[in-house]
Amino acid sequence: MNKVKLSFLLLFSGVTLSLLLSGCGYHIGSLMHPQVKSIAIAPVTNETLAYNVSAILRNRLTEAFMRDGSLQVKSLREADCILYARVIKITYRETTPATFDDEITYRPTEWRIWMTVEFSVIIPGNKEPLIKKQKVMADAIFQVQADFFVNRQRGIEQCAWHLSRRIIQQTTEGW
């Protein structure tokens, strides 16, 4: 009698578990438009004075799309849609102020960078863009050891990575 109860209990819990897991409504995969399977990243336009930002952002966008896996990255001629981006503003601010010790001035060691990018996604041949122009902003903190300019470039790379993640999210989920 105990074996019958145990087998019934196991069977009941197995059926219940399978019903719960299959009926919860979760979806695994991309939320992108069903007809769009690939994307190209057009050369990024830089309207700031910061050096090499367009190349850094384009590389980060390509890397982030490849990691995400929702869309396959292809050339401009082969892709189903094209992402256009424009860096419109970069701001640097010290997060730790300069310190003074008698006649010696110590420069700030930590800075925050804010970057604003405007982007849109088009399907070649369509009048209306898949995603209309949107502004995205991200920030990053970088520390200065010896060379300010090298560390600032690293801060730009970090900020570009944060921006690319936000752009991907809005591209794959916001159409």
WOPE-V918484 format. One record per residue. N is the residue number from 1. RES is the residue in one small letter. SS is DSSP state (h for helix, s for strand, l for the rest). PSI is psi in whole degrees, -180 to 180 (* if undefined). BURIAL is b if it has 16 or more other C-alpha atoms within 10 Angstrom, else e. Layout:
((N/RES/SS/PSI/BURIAL) (N/RES/SS/PSI/BURIAL))
This chain:
((1/m/l/-38/e) (2/n/h/-34/e) (3/k/h/-36/e) (4/v/h/-44/e) (5/k/h/-41/e) (6/l/h/-44/e) (7/s/h/-38/e) (8/f/h/-42/e) (9/l/h/-43/e) (10/l/h/-43/e) (11/l/h/-44/e) (12/f/h/-45/e) (13/s/h/-35/e) (14/g/h/-44/e) (15/v/h/-43/e) (16/t/h/-45/e) (17/l/h/-43/e) (18/s/h/-35/e) (19/l/h/-40/e) (20/l/h/-43/e) (21/l/h/-34/e) (22/s/h/-21/e) (23/g/l/13/e) (24/c/l/-14/e) (25/g/l/11/e) (26/y/l/148/e) (27/h/l/129/e) (28/i/l/130/e) (29/g/l/-169/e) (30/s/l/147/e) (31/l/l/10/e) (32/m/l/161/b) (33/h/l/132/e) (34/p/l/-22/e) (35/q/l/-7/e) (36/v/l/116/b) (37/k/l/-17/b) (38/s/s/160/b) (39/i/s/150/b) (40/a/s/145/b) (41/i/s/112/b) (42/a/l/159/e) (43/p/l/133/b) (44/v/l/138/b) (45/t/s/136/b) (46/n/s/116/b) (47/e/l/19/e) (48/t/l/177/e) (49/l/l/-2/e) (50/a/l/137/e) (51/y/l/132/e) (52/n/l/18/e) (53/v/h/-38/b) (54/s/h/-42/b) (55/a/h/-41/e) (56/i/h/-47/b) (57/l/h/-41/b) (58/r/h/-41/b) (59/n/h/-43/b) (60/r/h/-39/b) (61/l/h/-45/b) (62/t/h/-47/b) (63/e/h/-42/e) (64/a/h/-40/b) (65/f/h/-38/b) (66/m/h/-39/e) (67/r/h/-39/e) (68/d/h/-44/e) (69/g/l/-1/e) (70/s/l/-37/b) (71/l/l/144/b) (72/q/s/133/b) (73/v/s/124/b) (74/k/l/179/b) (75/s/l/168/e) (76/l/l/-31/b) (77/r/l/-26/e) (78/e/l/-18/e) (79/a/l/153/b) (80/d/l/-31/b) (81/c/s/162/b) (82/i/s/132/b) (83/l/s/126/b) (84/y/s/132/b) (85/a/s/151/b) (86/r/s/119/b) (87/v/s/118/b) (88/i/s/-18/e) (89/k/s/138/b) (90/i/s/131/b) (91/t/s/136/e) (92/y/s/135/e) (93/r/s/141/e) (94/e/s/138/b) (95/t/l/-22/e) (96/t/l/124/e) (97/p/l/164/e) (98/a/l/145/e) (99/t/s/155/e) (100/f/s/138/e) (101/d/s/98/e) (102/d/l/-112/e) (103/e/l/-1/e) (104/i/s/132/e) (105/t/s/126/e) (106/y/s/128/e) (107/r/l/162/e) (108/p/l/143/b) (109/t/l/-12/b) (110/e/s/134/b) (111/w/s/155/b) (112/r/s/138/b) (113/i/s/134/b) (114/w/s/135/b) (115/m/s/134/b) (116/t/s/130/b) (117/v/s/139/b) (118/e/s/131/b) (119/f/s/159/b) (120/s/s/159/b) (121/v/s/128/b) (122/i/s/155/b) (123/i/l/120/b) (124/p/l/131/e) (125/g/l/-15/e) (126/n/l/144/e) (127/k/l/-47/e) (128/e/l/136/e) (129/p/l/152/b) (130/l/l/-43/b) (131/i/s/120/b) (132/k/s/166/e) (133/k/s/130/e) (134/q/s/149/e) (135/k/s/137/e) (136/v/s/137/b) (137/m/s/142/b) (138/a/s/164/b) (139/d/s/165/b) (140/a/s/155/b) (141/i/s/135/b) (142/f/s/149/b) (143/q/s/147/b) (144/v/l/121/b) (145/q/l/-92/e) (146/a/l/-50/e) (147/d/l/113/e) (148/f/h/-42/e) (149/f/h/-37/e) (150/v/h/-45/e) (151/n/h/-32/b) (152/r/h/-39/b) (153/q/h/-39/b) (154/r/h/-38/b) (155/g/h/-39/b) (156/i/h/-41/b) (157/e/h/-42/b) (158/q/h/-44/b) (159/c/h/-39/b) (160/a/h/-35/b) (161/w/h/-45/b) (162/h/h/-42/b) (163/l/h/-43/b) (164/s/h/-37/b) (165/r/h/-41/b) (166/r/h/-39/b) (167/i/h/-41/b) (168/i/h/-44/b) (169/q/h/-46/e) (170/q/h/-28/e) (171/t/h/-45/b) (172/t/h/-23/b) (173/e/h/-14/e) (174/g/l/12/e) (175/w/l/*/e))
